[in-house]
Amino acid sequence: MKVEVVTPSLPGPQSTASGRELFAWVEGARSLGHEVEVWSWDGGMLRGRDLSWLPSWCRYEPFDRPHRPMWQEHARSLARPRWGLAEAGWEPRPGFLAWADHPSSFPAVAHLPVSVVEFHYSSLLDSLAARRHIWKPATVQNVRAEMRAARMSTVSVAYSQRVARALLGRPRYVPPAYEVPEEALPLTEEPVAALLADWAWPPNQQAARALLSAWPVVRAAVPSARLLLAGRKPELLEVGSVAGVSVLGEVASSLDVLSQASVLAFPCPPSSGPKIKVLEALAIGLPVVTTPAGVEGLCLAPGDAAVADEAGFAGALAEVLASPERRSAMAAAGRASLATHHSPVVSAHVRLSLVSEALGVPMGRVATPQLVAVNGTSVRA
Protein backbone atom coordinates (compact mmCIF):
# COMPACT_ATOMS: atom_id res chain seq x y z
CA MET A 1 0.00 0.00 0.00
CA LYS A 2 1.16 3.54 -0.78
CA VAL A 3 0.36 6.15 1.90
CA GLU A 4 1.17 9.82 2.41
CA VAL A 5 0.62 11.01 5.98
CA VAL A 6 -0.14 14.64 6.83
CA THR A 7 0.66 15.45 10.46
CA PRO A 8 1.39 18.27 12.91
CA SER A 9 3.94 16.00 14.63
CA LEU A 10 7.59 15.35 13.92
CA PRO A 11 8.20 11.58 13.81
CA GLY A 12 11.19 10.25 15.68
CA PRO A 13 12.20 8.16 18.70
CA GLN A 14 13.18 11.31 20.63
CA SER A 15 10.16 13.37 19.60
CA THR A 16 6.93 14.16 21.42
CA ALA A 17 4.51 11.39 22.46
CA SER A 18 2.51 11.58 19.23
CA GLY A 19 5.71 11.87 17.19
CA ARG A 20 7.13 8.71 18.73
CA GLU A 21 3.94 6.76 18.06
CA LEU A 22 3.84 7.98 14.45
CA PHE A 23 7.48 7.04 13.94
CA ALA A 24 6.85 3.55 15.32
CA TRP A 25 3.93 2.58 13.09
CA VAL A 26 5.42 4.13 9.93
CA GLU A 27 8.67 2.26 10.50
CA GLY A 28 6.62 -0.89 11.02
CA ALA A 29 4.72 -0.32 7.78
CA ARG A 30 7.88 0.35 5.81
CA SER A 31 9.54 -2.77 7.21
CA LEU A 32 6.56 -4.75 5.88
CA GLY A 33 7.15 -3.38 2.38
CA HIS A 34 4.60 -0.54 2.28
CA GLU A 35 5.52 2.86 0.86
CA VAL A 36 4.80 5.48 3.52
CA GLU A 37 5.90 9.12 3.37
CA VAL A 38 5.13 11.93 5.83
CA TRP A 39 4.61 15.69 5.56
CA SER A 40 4.90 17.47 8.91
CA TRP A 41 3.32 20.92 8.77
CA ASP A 42 3.84 22.17 12.34
CA GLY A 43 6.41 20.67 14.71
CA GLY A 44 4.86 22.21 17.84
CA MET A 45 7.27 22.64 20.73
CA LEU A 46 10.13 21.24 18.59
CA ARG A 47 10.09 24.16 16.15
CA GLY A 48 13.47 25.79 15.90
CA ARG A 49 15.37 22.89 17.49
CA ASP A 50 17.98 20.66 15.92
CA LEU A 51 16.00 18.23 13.75
CA SER A 52 18.87 16.29 12.21
CA TRP A 53 17.29 13.13 13.65
CA LEU A 54 14.24 13.35 11.39
CA PRO A 55 13.88 10.23 9.22
CA SER A 56 14.48 10.51 5.48
CA TRP A 57 10.83 9.68 4.78
CA CYS A 58 9.61 12.83 6.59
CA ARG A 59 9.35 16.20 4.80
CA TYR A 60 9.16 19.04 7.34
CA GLU A 61 7.70 22.22 5.86
CA PRO A 62 5.87 24.32 8.46
CA PHE A 63 2.63 25.84 7.23
CA ASP A 64 2.00 29.44 8.24
CA ARG A 65 -1.61 30.51 7.95
CA PRO A 66 -2.38 33.89 6.40
CA HIS A 67 -3.50 36.55 8.85
CA ARG A 68 -7.06 37.84 8.52
CA PRO A 69 -9.29 40.22 10.47
CA MET A 70 -10.88 38.55 13.49
CA TRP A 71 -14.40 38.85 12.06
CA GLN A 72 -13.33 36.85 9.00
CA GLU A 73 -11.76 34.13 11.14
CA HIS A 74 -14.91 33.96 13.26
CA ALA A 75 -17.15 33.71 10.18
CA ARG A 76 -15.00 30.94 8.71
CA SER A 77 -14.93 28.98 11.96
CA LEU A 78 -18.73 28.99 12.21
CA ALA A 79 -18.98 27.07 8.94
CA ARG A 80 -15.74 25.08 8.97
CA PRO A 81 -13.99 24.97 12.34
CA ARG A 82 -10.20 24.56 12.37
CA TRP A 83 -10.11 24.62 8.57
CA GLY A 84 -6.98 26.74 7.97
CA LEU A 85 -4.77 23.91 6.74
CA ALA A 86 -7.03 23.49 3.70
CA GLU A 87 -5.23 26.53 2.28
CA ALA A 88 -1.98 24.60 2.04
CA GLY A 89 -3.21 23.13 -1.23
CA TRP A 90 -1.57 19.79 -0.46
CA GLU A 91 -1.97 16.90 -2.89
CA PRO A 92 -0.72 13.34 -2.47
CA ARG A 93 1.38 11.80 -5.19
CA PRO A 94 -0.53 9.77 -7.80
CA GLY A 95 -1.46 6.37 -6.44
CA PHE A 96 -0.88 7.34 -2.78
CA LEU A 97 -3.62 7.27 -0.14
CA ALA A 98 -4.04 10.56 1.80
CA TRP A 99 -3.82 9.92 5.56
CA ALA A 100 -4.46 12.63 8.17
CA ASP A 101 -2.66 11.87 11.42
CA HIS A 102 -4.94 13.82 13.78
CA PRO A 103 -8.12 15.73 12.82
CA SER A 104 -6.16 18.99 12.71
CA SER A 105 -4.61 17.61 9.50
CA PHE A 106 -7.92 16.57 7.97
CA PRO A 107 -8.62 19.89 6.16
CA ALA A 108 -5.56 19.22 3.99
CA VAL A 109 -7.08 15.96 2.69
CA ALA A 110 -10.81 16.72 2.92
CA HIS A 111 -11.15 17.74 -0.74
CA LEU A 112 -9.93 14.33 -1.94
CA PRO A 113 -12.39 11.56 -2.88
CA VAL A 114 -10.68 9.09 -0.51
CA SER A 115 -9.05 9.91 2.82
CA VAL A 116 -8.19 8.42 6.21
CA VAL A 117 -8.07 10.23 9.55
CA GLU A 118 -6.66 9.07 12.91
CA PHE A 119 -7.95 10.12 16.32
CA HIS A 120 -5.46 9.94 19.17
CA TYR A 121 -7.88 11.44 21.70
CA SER A 122 -11.22 13.24 22.10
CA SER A 123 -11.28 16.97 22.93
CA LEU A 124 -14.66 16.53 24.61
CA LEU A 125 -13.42 13.77 26.93
CA ASP A 126 -10.21 15.65 27.69
CA SER A 127 -12.09 18.83 28.50
CA LEU A 128 -14.25 16.93 30.96
CA ALA A 129 -11.19 15.25 32.47
CA ALA A 130 -9.43 18.60 32.87
CA ARG A 131 -12.60 19.95 34.52
CA ARG A 132 -12.86 22.72 31.98
CA HIS A 133 -16.16 24.16 30.82
CA ILE A 134 -17.08 22.16 27.74
CA TRP A 135 -18.80 25.17 26.17
CA LYS A 136 -15.65 27.26 25.94
CA PRO A 137 -15.30 28.48 22.32
CA ALA A 138 -11.99 26.66 21.77
CA THR A 139 -13.43 23.38 23.02
CA VAL A 140 -16.56 23.74 20.90
CA GLN A 141 -14.45 24.40 17.80
CA ASN A 142 -12.22 21.39 18.49
CA VAL A 143 -15.17 19.08 19.07
CA ARG A 144 -16.93 20.28 15.92
CA ALA A 145 -13.74 19.83 13.89
CA GLU A 146 -13.30 16.27 15.20
CA MET A 147 -16.91 15.32 14.50
CA ARG A 148 -16.65 16.81 11.02
CA ALA A 149 -13.47 14.84 10.26
CA ALA A 150 -15.04 11.59 11.49
CA ARG A 151 -18.13 12.23 9.38
CA MET A 152 -16.43 13.34 6.16
CA SER A 153 -13.44 11.00 5.99
CA THR A 154 -13.74 7.78 4.01
CA VAL A 155 -12.19 5.76 6.85
CA SER A 156 -11.41 6.82 10.41
CA VAL A 157 -9.49 5.01 13.14
CA ALA A 158 -9.04 5.66 16.85
CA TYR A 159 -6.56 4.53 19.47
CA SER A 160 -9.26 3.48 21.94
CA GLN A 161 -12.86 2.30 21.97
CA ARG A 162 -13.80 5.17 24.29
CA VAL A 163 -12.55 7.76 21.81
CA ALA A 164 -14.46 5.98 19.04
CA ARG A 165 -17.67 6.12 21.10
CA ALA A 166 -17.18 9.84 21.74
CA LEU A 167 -17.14 10.25 17.94
CA LEU A 168 -20.46 8.38 17.66
CA GLY A 169 -18.74 5.08 16.90
CA ARG A 170 -17.55 6.09 13.45
CA PRO A 171 -13.83 5.27 13.88
CA ARG A 172 -12.52 1.72 14.21
CA TYR A 173 -10.03 0.78 16.93
CA VAL A 174 -6.35 0.25 16.07
CA PRO A 175 -3.61 -0.54 18.61
CA PRO A 176 -1.16 2.32 19.20
CA ALA A 177 2.41 1.46 18.26
CA TYR A 178 5.50 1.45 20.44
CA GLU A 179 8.92 -0.05 19.81
CA VAL A 180 9.99 -2.56 22.46
CA PRO A 181 13.79 -2.49 22.92
CA GLU A 182 15.68 -5.76 22.75
CA GLU A 183 16.78 -5.47 26.37
CA ALA A 184 14.70 -4.43 29.37
CA LEU A 185 16.06 -2.04 31.97
CA PRO A 186 17.66 -3.75 34.99
CA LEU A 187 15.14 -4.09 37.79
CA THR A 188 15.59 -1.66 40.70
CA GLU A 189 15.34 -3.46 44.02
CA GLU A 190 14.62 -0.35 46.11
CA PRO A 191 10.97 0.82 46.37
CA VAL A 192 11.20 3.89 44.11
CA ALA A 193 8.14 5.26 42.32
CA ALA A 194 8.44 7.76 39.49
CA LEU A 195 6.20 9.94 37.37
CA LEU A 196 7.44 11.91 34.38
CA ALA A 197 5.12 14.37 32.61
CA ASP A 198 4.58 17.77 31.07
CA TRP A 199 3.11 19.49 34.11
CA ALA A 200 1.54 22.28 32.04
CA TRP A 201 -1.16 19.81 30.94
CA PRO A 202 -4.01 20.01 33.53
CA PRO A 203 -4.72 16.23 33.66
CA ASN A 204 -1.05 15.66 34.55
CA GLN A 205 -1.39 18.19 37.35
CA GLN A 206 -4.43 16.26 38.58
CA ALA A 207 -2.40 13.05 38.49
CA ALA A 208 0.37 14.67 40.53
CA ARG A 209 -2.09 15.94 43.13
CA ALA A 210 -3.67 12.48 43.42
CA LEU A 211 -0.25 10.85 43.76
CA LEU A 212 0.93 13.31 46.41
CA SER A 213 -2.35 12.84 48.29
CA ALA A 214 -1.83 9.07 48.27
CA TRP A 215 1.85 9.24 49.17
CA PRO A 216 1.50 9.44 53.01
CA VAL A 217 -0.50 6.20 52.91
CA VAL A 218 2.18 4.58 50.75
CA ARG A 219 4.98 5.74 53.06
CA ALA A 220 3.13 4.45 56.11
CA ALA A 221 3.02 1.00 54.51
CA VAL A 222 6.52 1.17 52.94
CA PRO A 223 8.62 3.59 55.03
CA SER A 224 11.63 3.39 52.71
CA ALA A 225 9.62 4.29 49.61
CA ARG A 226 10.75 7.25 47.52
CA LEU A 227 8.95 9.23 44.80
CA LEU A 228 10.63 10.98 41.86
CA LEU A 229 8.71 13.65 39.92
CA ALA A 230 10.24 14.96 36.71
CA GLY A 231 9.26 16.84 33.58
CA ARG A 232 8.61 20.26 32.10
CA LYS A 233 7.20 23.14 34.22
CA PRO A 234 7.86 21.56 37.66
CA GLU A 235 7.01 24.91 39.32
CA LEU A 236 3.35 24.21 38.55
CA LEU A 237 3.33 21.23 40.93
CA GLU A 238 3.69 23.21 44.18
CA VAL A 239 4.94 20.10 46.00
CA GLY A 240 6.50 21.80 48.99
CA SER A 241 8.31 19.58 51.48
CA VAL A 242 6.95 16.02 51.45
CA ALA A 243 8.86 13.14 53.02
CA GLY A 244 10.40 10.86 50.44
CA VAL A 245 9.51 13.07 47.44
CA SER A 246 12.10 14.59 45.09
CA VAL A 247 11.30 17.00 42.23
CA LEU A 248 13.90 16.61 39.50
CA GLY A 249 12.52 19.07 36.95
CA GLU A 250 13.08 18.70 33.20
CA VAL A 251 15.51 15.96 32.17
CA ALA A 252 17.33 15.28 28.91
CA SER A 253 15.86 11.79 28.58
CA SER A 254 12.99 9.98 30.28
CA LEU A 255 15.36 7.07 30.92
CA ASP A 256 17.38 9.34 33.21
CA VAL A 257 14.46 9.06 35.63
CA LEU A 258 12.87 5.72 34.77
CA SER A 259 16.18 3.88 35.16
CA GLN A 260 16.19 4.92 38.82
CA ALA A 261 12.65 3.69 39.48
CA SER A 262 11.11 0.35 40.32
CA VAL A 263 7.53 1.45 39.48
CA LEU A 264 5.79 4.00 37.25
CA ALA A 265 3.10 5.48 39.51
CA PHE A 266 0.42 7.22 37.46
CA PRO A 267 -3.05 7.88 38.93
CA CYS A 268 -4.35 9.00 35.54
CA PRO A 269 -7.55 11.07 35.47
CA PRO A 270 -10.11 10.12 32.78
CA SER A 271 -8.33 11.90 29.91
CA SER A 272 -8.68 10.08 26.61
CA GLY A 273 -6.46 7.97 24.42
CA PRO A 274 -3.37 5.87 25.15
CA LYS A 275 -0.74 7.29 27.49
CA ILE A 276 2.72 7.09 25.93
CA LYS A 277 4.38 7.22 29.36
CA VAL A 278 2.63 3.92 30.19
CA LEU A 279 3.62 2.38 26.85
CA GLU A 280 7.23 3.44 27.40
CA ALA A 281 7.35 2.00 30.92
CA LEU A 282 5.91 -1.33 29.82
CA ALA A 283 8.31 -1.47 26.86
CA ILE A 284 11.42 -1.04 29.00
CA GLY A 285 10.20 -3.50 31.63
CA LEU A 286 9.14 -1.05 34.32
CA PRO A 287 6.06 -2.14 36.32
CA VAL A 288 3.08 0.22 36.08
CA VAL A 289 0.55 1.15 38.76
CA THR A 290 -2.24 3.26 37.32
CA THR A 291 -5.99 3.84 37.00
CA PRO A 292 -8.27 2.52 34.20
CA ALA A 293 -7.66 5.62 32.06
CA GLY A 294 -3.92 4.95 32.22
CA VAL A 295 -4.28 1.72 30.23
CA GLU A 296 -6.95 2.98 27.82
CA GLY A 297 -6.50 1.55 24.35
CA LEU A 298 -3.91 -1.04 25.45
CA CYS A 299 -4.26 -4.81 24.97
CA LEU A 300 -3.14 -6.01 28.40
CA ALA A 301 -3.96 -9.12 30.38
CA PRO A 302 -4.73 -9.09 34.13
CA GLY A 303 -1.42 -8.87 35.95
CA ASP A 304 0.40 -6.96 33.21
CA ALA A 305 -0.14 -3.78 35.23
CA ALA A 306 -1.70 -2.92 38.58
CA VAL A 307 -4.91 -1.02 37.80
CA ALA A 308 -6.98 0.52 40.61
CA ASP A 309 -9.50 3.31 40.99
CA GLU A 310 -8.48 6.50 42.75
CA ALA A 311 -9.67 5.24 46.14
CA GLY A 312 -7.61 2.08 45.88
CA PHE A 313 -4.57 3.57 44.19
CA ALA A 314 -2.50 4.14 47.36
CA GLY A 315 -3.00 0.57 48.52
CA ALA A 316 -2.16 -0.85 45.09
CA LEU A 317 1.02 1.22 44.85
CA ALA A 318 2.12 0.23 48.35
CA GLU A 319 1.57 -3.47 47.60
CA VAL A 320 3.64 -3.35 44.42
CA LEU A 321 6.44 -1.30 46.01
CA ALA A 322 6.61 -3.77 48.89
CA SER A 323 7.05 -6.83 46.65
CA PRO A 324 10.13 -7.15 44.41
CA GLU A 325 8.81 -10.53 43.23
CA ARG A 326 5.54 -9.04 42.04
CA ARG A 327 7.36 -6.20 40.33
CA SER A 328 9.53 -8.68 38.47
CA ALA A 329 6.51 -10.69 37.28
CA MET A 330 4.64 -7.54 36.20
CA ALA A 331 7.67 -6.23 34.31
CA ALA A 332 8.02 -9.42 32.28
CA ALA A 333 4.28 -9.81 31.60
CA GLY A 334 3.67 -6.19 30.61
CA ARG A 335 6.66 -6.11 28.29
CA ALA A 336 5.58 -9.35 26.60
CA SER A 337 2.03 -8.10 26.01
CA LEU A 338 3.30 -4.86 24.54
CA ALA A 339 5.60 -6.71 22.16
CA THR A 340 2.74 -8.99 21.13
CA HIS A 341 -0.01 -6.43 20.58
CA HIS A 342 1.61 -3.01 20.10
CA SER A 343 4.87 -3.52 18.24
CA PRO A 344 5.33 -1.26 15.18
CA VAL A 345 4.85 -4.16 12.76
CA VAL A 346 1.64 -5.35 14.40
CA SER A 347 0.17 -1.86 14.74
CA ALA A 348 0.98 -1.01 11.13
CA HIS A 349 -0.43 -4.29 9.80
CA VAL A 350 -3.69 -3.92 11.75
CA ARG A 351 -4.37 -0.33 10.67
CA LEU A 352 -3.43 -0.86 7.02
CA SER A 353 -5.43 -4.09 6.84
CA LEU A 354 -8.45 -2.31 8.30
CA VAL A 355 -8.16 0.53 5.80
CA SER A 356 -7.57 -1.88 2.93
CA GLU A 357 -10.71 -3.84 3.85
CA ALA A 358 -12.82 -0.69 4.31
CA LEU A 359 -11.76 0.75 0.96
CA GLY A 360 -11.85 -2.55 -0.88
CA VAL A 361 -8.31 -2.13 -2.16
CA PRO A 362 -5.54 -4.77 -2.00
CA MET A 363 -2.77 -4.46 0.56
CA GLY A 364 -0.22 -5.25 -2.11
CA ARG A 365 2.44 -7.92 -2.07
CA VAL A 366 4.06 -7.24 1.28
CA ALA A 367 5.33 -9.30 4.17
CA THR A 368 2.70 -10.39 6.69
CA PRO A 369 3.45 -11.11 10.37
CA GLN A 370 2.03 -14.20 12.05
CA LEU A 371 -1.28 -13.07 13.54
CA VAL A 372 -3.84 -14.07 16.17
CA ALA A 373 -7.21 -12.50 17.00
CA VAL A 374 -7.39 -10.02 19.89
CA ASN A 375 -10.56 -8.00 20.54
CA GLY A 376 -11.78 -8.86 17.06
CA THR A 377 -8.56 -7.57 15.48
CA SER A 378 -5.60 -9.60 14.21
CA VAL A 379 -2.34 -9.02 16.03
CA ARG A 380 0.99 -10.81 15.96
CA ALA A 381 1.34 -14.02 17.94
N, C-alpha and C positions, 0 to 999 in steps of 0.2 A: 504494500500500500504506500502511496505517496501523500505526504501530509506537510502542510505549512502551518505552523503555529504562530498566532499573534498573541503577544503577552506583555503585561506591564513589568514582568519579573526578569531578572537576569539569571539564567540557569548556570549553576555551578555548585560543586560540593562545599564551597565556603561562602555561599550566597545567603540570602534570607531564607526563611522556612519554605515559602512557596517556590523560590528559585531552586532550592535543593530538591524538592519533590519533582519539579519539572525536569531538572537535569537527570534525575534517576530514571523516570519512565521513558524519556527520549533516548537515553543511552540504551535502555533495555530494548526499545523498538528497533534501534539501529543495529544492535547486536543480533537481532532476529532477521535482519535483511531488509527491513522497511527503510524507505527514504523519508527522513523527517528533518525539516529545516525550521528555524525559529527566527522571527523578527521581534525584538524587544523594543517597545516604543517609549518606555519610561525609565526604569532603573531605580526609582524611589530613593531610599536613603543611601544607595550606592552611587548615585550620580556624582561625578567628579572624582571618584576614587580610582586607584589603579585597577584596571580591568583586564590585565594581561592574561588572567586565568580563564577568560571566556572561551568556551569551546568553538572550534572552527565552524560548526554548523549553526552558530548564532550570529545574526546581524543586528548590531545595536545602533539604532538611529532614533534618538529621542524625538518625539513629536511635540511641537509647541503649538498650542491652539492660538488662533488669531484672537485678539482682544476686541470685544464689542461693548457697546453701552449695556448697562445692567438690565434695562428694560427689554433689550433684545434677547439677552441670555435667559431672562425669566420667561419670555414668550416661547422661546425654543424648548425650554425644559418642561413646560406644561404639556406640549405635544409629544416630545421625544426626550425623556430624561436621560442625562448622561450620554448624549449623542455626539459629543465633539469629535471623537476619533473617526467618525464617518468622513470627515473632511480630509483625512490623510490620503484618500483615493487609492488605498492598497488593493492590489490584485494578486492572487496566487498564480504561480506559474502554470501553464497548461498541463492538465492531467493531475494536478495536486489538489487535495481536499483542504478547504479552509477550516482551520480549527482555532477557536477563540479560547484561550486559557484564561478564564475569568470573564464574567459578564461585562466588565469594563472594556474588554476588547471586542465584544460582539458588534458594536456599530461598524467596525472596519470590515466585517464579513457579512453584514445583514443584507446587503444588496445582491448577494450571490444566490443562485438557485438552490445550492446545497451548502450547508454549514453545520459545524459542531460547536457546542459551547460547554465548558466545564464549570462546575460550581464547587468551590472549595468550602464555602460557608454560606450562611443566610444572614443578611443584614438585619432582618426582623428578629431572628432568634438572638443575634448578638446584642442588639439594642435592648432587648428584654433582659438578657444576662447581665449587661452593664448597668441595668436599672436606669436607663435613659428613657425619656419620654418618646414613645414610638411615633408621635405625630410631629416631631421636629422636622423642618423642611428637608434637611440633608438625609434623614432616615427615610422619609417618604420618597424622595427621589431615588435613593438606592434600591428600595424595595420595588418601586415601579420599574426601574431599569432591569432588575433581575427577573421579574415576572414577564416582562416584555421579551427578554432574551430566551427564556424557557419556552415561551409561546411561539416565537417566530423562528427559532432554529429548527433545522431538520432533525437533528439528534441532540439530546442534552444528557450529560452525565454528572453525577454528584459523588462526593467522597463519603457520604453517609446517607442512610435511609431517612434520618430525621431532616436533613437538609432537603432531600427529595420531597418529603411530605410538605415541608414549608412552601415548596414551589408547586403545590397541588399535584404532586406525584408525577410530574412530567419527566424529570430526569431519571435515568437508571443508575444504580449503584455500581461504582468501580472501586477496587481497593487502591488506596494511596500507595505510592512507591517509596521505598527507602532502601538504600544499599546496605547490606549487612557485611561488615568487614570480615576478613578471613579469621582473624583472631579477636577474641573477646578481651576486654580489659581484665587485668588481674583483680580478683575479688578483694575488697577491703574488709579486714576482720573487725575493725573498730566500728561501733554504731554511729555512723555519720550520715545524716540526711542532707540532701542538697536540693535547691530549686534555683534554676537559671531562667531568666525571663527579661523581656522588655517591660520595665515597670511603668512606662507611660500608658500602656494599654489597660483600661479600667478592670477587665476581668482578671488580669494578672495581679493587680493590686488587691482585688477581692481574695484571690487565692493566698496571697501573702498574709493578709489579715486573718484568714481562717487558719493558716498554718501556725502563725504566732499565737493565736488564741488557743490552739490545741497543744502547743509546745509544753506548757507547765505540766499537763497530764502525762505527756510522753516522758519528760524528765523525772517525774515522780516514779514512773515505772522502770525507767532505764536511766539512772543517775549520771552515767558516763556519756550519754548521748550528746552529740553536737549537731548544729544546724548551720549550713553554709548557704547564704543568699548572694546571688551574683547577677549581673546584667546591667543594661543601660538604665539611666536615671534612678540610681539607688536612693537619691535624696527624697524621692516621692514615697518611700516606704515608711519613714518616720518610725524606725524600729526602737530607738532609744537603747537602754541597757537591759538586755534580757539574758539570763544565765544560759550559757552554752550556745549562743547565737553569734555568728560572725557575718558582717556584711562586707563582701569583697569588691563590690562595684563592677564596672565593666571589665571584661577579660578578653584577651586576644583570641582565645579558642575555648569553646564549651568544654573540651576535654581537660583544660586546666583545672576546672572545678569538678567535673564528673569523675575524673580519675582519683580524686580524694574521697569520694563518697562510697557508701555501701548501699544507699537507697536513694532513688528520686522520689521526693515527697511532694505531691502536687494535688491539693484539694481543689480541683478544677470546678469553677462555677459552670452553669449550663450554657456556656458559649458553644457555638456550633462548629462542626467539622473536625477532622483529625488534628491532634496536637503533635507537632513535629518533635517537641521536646520528649514526648513519650516514645515516639518511634525511635528517636536517637538513643534513648536510654536502653530500650529493649534490644536494639541492634548491637550495642557494644557490650551487652551482658550485664546491665545494671538493673537490679530489681526495682519495680515501680509500685508505689502505693498511691492510689488516686481515687477519684470519684467516678461515677458512671460517665460523665461528660468527658473525662480524661481519656477514655478508651473508645470514644465514639468513632465509628467507621472502621475499627480494627477487627480483624478475624482472630480472636484469642480464645483459648480454651480456659475453663476454670483452673486456677492455679498459675496461669502465666503471669498474672499481676494480682496484687491485692486491691480489690475494689470495694469501697465502703461509702455510705452516704456521709453527709457532713457530721452527723451526730456520732457516727461510729469511726470516724477517720482517726482520731487520736489513739483509740484502742488498737486499730489495725496497724498503724505506724509503729506503735510501741511493741506489738507482738513481732513484727518483722525485724525491727532493730535488735530485739533481744535474742534472735535465733539465727546464727550464722548458717546453720544447716538449711533452714527454710529459704534464706536469701540465695544460697547456692542453687537450690532446686528451682526457684523462681527464675533466676538468671538464665539457666540452661533452657527451661521450657519457653520462656518469653522470646528468647533469641531464635529458637527453633521455629516457633510459630511465625515470627516475622519473616524468616528466610523462606518459609513455605508459602505464605499467602501474600506477602508484600514486597518481594524482591522486584527489582526493575523489570526483569524479563516477564515475570508473572503479571505484574500490573499492566505492562504494555500490551501483552497478549490479550488480556481480558478486555481492556478498553477498545483495542482495535478490532477484536472479534465482534464485540457488541455493535460497534459502528458499522462494520462490514455487513452484519446480519440485518441491521435496521435499514441500511441503504440498499441492500440487495446487490452489493458489489463484491467481487472476490477479494480475498486477502492477498492474493498473489502467491508466488512460489517462494515461501520463506520458511525458515526453520520453525518448528513448533515444539515447545517444551512438553514434557510429560505432565498431564493434567488430571486432577480429580475434581469432583463437584463440592463446592463449599457455598452454602447459602444460595443455591441455585445458580452459582457462577463457577466456571472452571478455573481452577488454580493449580499450580504445579505441585506434584506429589513430592 
